[in-house]
């Protein structure tokens, strides 16, 4: 059942029930008031001469003529009541008038319990019998029985018709008044249904009532779901790019590594004596392959989010020491001196430890990989937490000045960014540039005095 019809039906049933209860209460109240009025009229009539006439002639009281005269003398008050037939009885409920009916047992029981007025329905449901005990206790006219027209039964057309009419009016009013409410509910329903085909369409419901609050809750949920779906799409795209780039970029160094290993195997099968340097190209290629996988993973992570996913206090002194110690064995095998210098007091930075370590690792690794035997590399941290600088200095081949701006373009993407630079600078520096941008750090590439490359990281001007 529709909301509008259910509301109208509910109000109609409630109205009918309420009016029936009110009709029943009104009928009971009206019956009680009528009985009291009849009893009062009977006592007044008997005290206004009716007792004397009844006791003077109990066998024939009341006569039609005397009954009419008594009603005329009773005054205007009794004229408002319909004419009643009265019968007189003594205290034992016996009448001396042979025309009087037998006193009803029900009324006798009510009067026997101490009541002065008793009432019951007669054989004719349209008439009622009322027995009234007179103020005097003795004599043939101590109790008067009246048969009068009773009020209509409470469960009758006279009572129910107004209830049905009012219920009909209430239903019509409910149907009319529920129209705007139902339209707004339908509008909300249509807006929610559109989410399946047009998830970006906002849910808009006018007003400031509960329906508007429900619409606002739906809109908030829609935005939350949309943001979650966008995040999932970004992660899926980053995952696809990561897999594609990993497959593409790893194949070349993996093929080179396989070539070195095959060459070593052939030389060993030919009985050639191998020295320690024969395996160096394979080691270097495997190291490059490992760093490439780390960089691809970092690039995928950077593509999946904007800003920093994690933010903690990073100790740069500890970070420099850990990165240098990790790359020192590789530098030693290439006969490259790798040194570091940090201040006595810790330099701290709010940021993502994993990304910062990847960025610094890329700088040191590039300096080691593209340096020559007998070269030197220094990682120097200066200053304090408010003002500091981190320099990675080498005396290798460096980067031509015309290429420095291109390799440092922030958020540089695409195939070109994931291929090796003719001088070896590729994805690693792009990750360094992106990490610096997200931490609001200034990144600068300069020429080392005497030849080489100096890369400097320091807090940016907008931090």
N, C-alpha and C positions, 0 to 999 in steps of 0.2 A: 504494500500500500504506500502511495506517495506521501511525502511529509505533509503537504497541504491538506489532503483528505484525512490523514490521521489526526492532525491537529483539530480540524473542524469536528470530526467524529468524537474526539475526546472531550472537547468543550461542550458538544451537544449532550453527550451522556452525563457529564458533570452537571450541566444546567438542569436536565430532566430530573436527575437524582436529587439535586438541591431543592427544586421546586416541589417535587413529590413529598419530600420530608417537610418542607414548609407548609404544604397543603394539609398533610396529616396533622401537624401541630396546630394549624389554624382550625381544623375541623374539631380537634379535641378541645381547644380553647373555646370555640364557638358553642360547642355542646355544653360545656361546663357553665358558660355564661347564660345560656338559654335555660338550663335547669335551675340555676340560681334565681333567674328572673321569674320563672314559673312558680318556684317555691315562695318567693317574696310576694308575688301577686296573690297566691292562694292564701297566705297568712293574712295579708291586708284585707282580702275579701271577707275572710271569716271574721276578722275583728271589726269589720265595718257593718255588722248586722247579720252576717251569714251564720254565725254561731247560734244566735237566738232563733233564727228561722229553722236551722237544722235541728236543734234540740226540741223545738216546739212540734215539729212534724218529721221525725227521723224516717218514718216509713215512706214518705213521699218526697223527701228533699233530694235534689232541688226540683221545683216545678219549672217548666219552660218559661212561664211568665215571670215568676219571681227571679229566675236565673237571668233573664234579660234585664229586669229592673235593677238587679244587683250590679250587673255589668255597667249599666248607665250611671249608677251612683258611685261606682268605683273610681270615677274620674278619668281624666285624659290619659293618665299613665297606663291604665289597663287597656285603653283603646288601641295602643300600639301592638297589643298581643292578639293573636287570633282567638276566636271563641273556643273554649274548652268545655268538655263534659266532666263534672265533678261527682265523686261518690264518697260518702262518709262512712267511716268505720270506727269501732271502739278500740280500746287498747289491746284487745285480743284479736284484732283484725276481722271482726264480725260486723256485718252491716244489717240494719233492720229494714232496709229497703229491698224488697224481693227482686227488684230490677237491677240491683248492683251486681257486678260480676264477682266471682270468687277472688279474694285478695291474692295476688301473685306470690308464690312461695319465695321467689328470688328477692322480691322487695321486702317481704317479711323478715328474711334472714339478714338483709342489710340494716333494716331498722332495729332488729334484735341485737345487733352489735353495738348499739348506742348512737347510730347516725340519726340525724333529724330529717334528712332528705335521702331518698333512694330512687334510682332510675334504672330502667331496663327497656329493651326493645319489646314491643308487643308482637303479636302474631303477624301483624302487618309491618313489614320492615320500614315503611314510610312513616310510621307513627311511633311515638315513645310513650311509656308509662312512667309517671312521676308520683311518688308517695311522699307526703309531707306530714311530719308529726307536729301537731299544734302546740302552742305554748302551754295549754292546759293538758292534764294527763288523764282525766276521767271524762266519762260521758260518751254518748253515741257518735259524737263528732270529733273524737280525739285525733283521728288520722284521716287525711283527705287523699284520695286517689284521683289523678288526672290523666286523661289520654289526650296528648297533643301531637301536632305535626312535628316530627323530628327533623334535625338537619340532615342533609344528604350524606351518604357514606363518603368517607375520605377517598376511597379508591373508586371514583366515579368520574363521569365526563365533566361534571362541574368543577372538579379539582384538577383533573389531568389535562383538560383542554388548554387552560392557560399555560401549564407547564410545557406542553408540546409546542404551543405557539412561540413561547419565549425561547425554547430550545432551537426552533427553526430559525428565529432571528439571530441567535447566537452563532449558529452554524454559518449563516450567510455572512455575518460580520467577520467570522474567523476566516472564511474563504477569501474575503476581500482584503482583510488585514494581512493575511499570510502571503499575499502575492509578492510584495517586495522582498520578504524574507526568503521565499522559495527562489526568486530570481537570483538573489545574491549567492545562495547555496549552489545553484546551477552554474553560475559564473565561476565560482571557486572550483567546482567539479570539472568544468571544461578547461580551466587553466591547468589543473593538475594532469588532466589527460593529455594535454599538449606537450607535457614534458617528454613523452616517448618520442615524438617527432621533432620537437624544437626545444631542446634542453636549455637554450639561452633565453627563451621568452620569460620575462618576469611574471610572477603571480601578483596581481594587483587587485585588492578588494577595498572599496571605499568604506568609510565609517570608522567608528571607534568602539564597537561592541565586540562580543565574543567571536562573531564570524570574522571580523577584521583581524582579531588577534590570531585566530586559526589560520587565516591567509598569511599573516606575517610569519607565523611559525613554519608554514609550508615554504615560504620564500627563503627563510633562513636555512631550512634543510636543503632546498634546491641549490643555494649558493655553496653550502658545505659540500654537497655531493659533486657539484660542478668543479669545485677546487680539487677535490680528491681525484676526480676523473682526469682533470688536466695534469695533476701530478703523476698519475699512473701513465698517461700518454707520454709525458716527458721522459719518465723512466723507461718506458718501453722503447721510445725512440733512441734514448741513450744506450740502452742495451743492444738494440739492433746495430747502431753505429759502432759500438764497442766490438761486437762480434765481427762486423764487416771489416773494420779497421784492423782488428787483431789478425784476422785471416789474411788480409792483404799485406800488412806491414811485416808480419812475422815470417812470411814465406821467403822473403829475400834473405834475411840473415840466417834463417834456418837452412836454406839451400847452400849458402856460403859455408856454414858450419859443416854441413854434410860433405861438401867438396873437400874441405880441409881434412876431415876424418878419412875420407876415401883415399886421399893422397897419402896420408900417413900409413894407411893399411897397405897400399901398393908398395911403398918404400920399404916397409917392414918385410913384406913377402919377398921382395927382391934381395933381401939380405943387407940392405943399406943400414949403416949405423946412424942412429938418430941422436942428436944432441938435445939439450934442454930447451933450446930456442925453437925447436921444430913444433912444439905443441902450443907456443905462445899465440899464434893466430887463432887457433881454435878456442883458447881461453878467452881472448879478447872478444871473439864473436859471440861466445856464450854470455859473456858479461853484457855485451851490447843487447843481446836478446832479452836478458833479464830486465835491464833498465828500460827497454822498449815496452815490455809488458807492464811495468810499473807506471810508465808515463801514459800508456793507453788507459789504464785503470783510473789514473788521476784525471785524465781528460774526460772520461765518461762520467766521473763523479761531478766534475765542474759543469758539464753540460746539463746534468739532471736537475741542478738547483741553481738559484741565483742568490748571491750573498754567501754566508757561511752557515753550513748545517750544524756545526759544533763550534762553540766559543768557550775557551778556557784560558787560564793564565799560563803562558808559555815562558819557560826559562830559556832565554836565548844562549846563555853561557853553556848550559847542558846540551842544548841542541847542536851548537857548533862542535863541541867536543865529540858528541856521538857521531855526527856525520863525518868528521875528519878521521876518526878512528876506523870507521867502516871502510873508507876509501884508501886508507894508508897502505894496506897490503897490495892493492892493485897498482897504486903509484910506485911502490917499491919494486914490483916486478918490471915496470917500465923504466926504472931508474930515474924517477921523477921525485924530487924532494917536496913533501907536503907538510907544511907547518901551520900553526895556528896561534892566535893571541886573543885572550879575553880579559876584561877588567876584573878587579878583585870582587867588586859588588855585582850581584846578579842583575842583569838587564831583563826586564819582564815585559811581555806584550800579550794583549788579549787577542786570541785568535784560534785557528784550527791547527793543532799540533801536527797532524798527519800531512796537511797541505804544505805547511811551512817546511817540514822536514823533506818533503818531496822536492820543493822548489830549490832549497839549498843543496840537496843532493844532486840535482840536475846541474847546478852551476859547478860544483866540485868535480863531478864526473866528466862534464865537457872539458874542463881545464886539464884533467888527467888524460883523457882519451886523445885530445888533439895536441898535446905537448910532445916535445921530443925528448929523447934520452938525455939526461943531464939537466933537464929543465927544473924550474922551481914554481911552487904554488904556495900562496899564503892566504889564509882565511883570518881576517882581523875584525874583531868586534870592539868598538870604542863607545865611550859615553856612559849614560845611565838610562833609566827607564823613561825619563822625560825627553831626552835628546840623545839619540844613538845613531850609529852607522855600522853597516856590515859590508866589508869589502872582500871579494874573491879576486885575487891578483895572480896573474900568471905571465910567463914570458914566452907563450906559445905564438902561433901564427896570427891570432887575433881575428877580428872581423872587419872587413872594409867598411869605411864610414858610410858609403852609399847603401849598404845593406842593413845598417843598424836599425833604422826606423822601420823597415819592413818586418824584420824578425820580432820587433817589440810591439807590433800593433796589438792592442788588447782585444781579447776574444776573437782572434784570427782563427777561422775555421775552414774546412774544405780539404780537398785532396792535397793541395799544395802545402798545407800546414803539416801534413802527416808524411811528407817525403823528405828525404835527406837533403839538406842544403849542400851546394857544391863544396863548401868548406866544413860540412859536418853539422851545422847548427840547424835544427829542425823543431820537432815537437817539444823538446825539452825547454827551450827558451819561451815558447808560447805559454807553457804551463807556468813558468816563473812569472811571466808578465801578468797572467790572469790571477794567480795567487796574490801577487803584489797589489793588483787593483782591488781585489776583494778585501784585503787588509788595509786599504788606503795607505799603501807604502809607495814611495817614489823609487822607481827603478831606472838606473842610468848605466849605459855602456860607454866606456871610455878606453883610450889607448894607454897602455902602461908605458912609463918612461923607459926607453931602451927597446921597446917592442913588446907586444903581447896585448892582453885584454884585461881590463879592470871592470868588474861588475859591482855596482854599489846599490845597496838597499838601505833606505832610511825612512822615518816617518814622513808622510806627505804633509803638505801645508794645510789640508782641511781636516786633520785629525784633532 
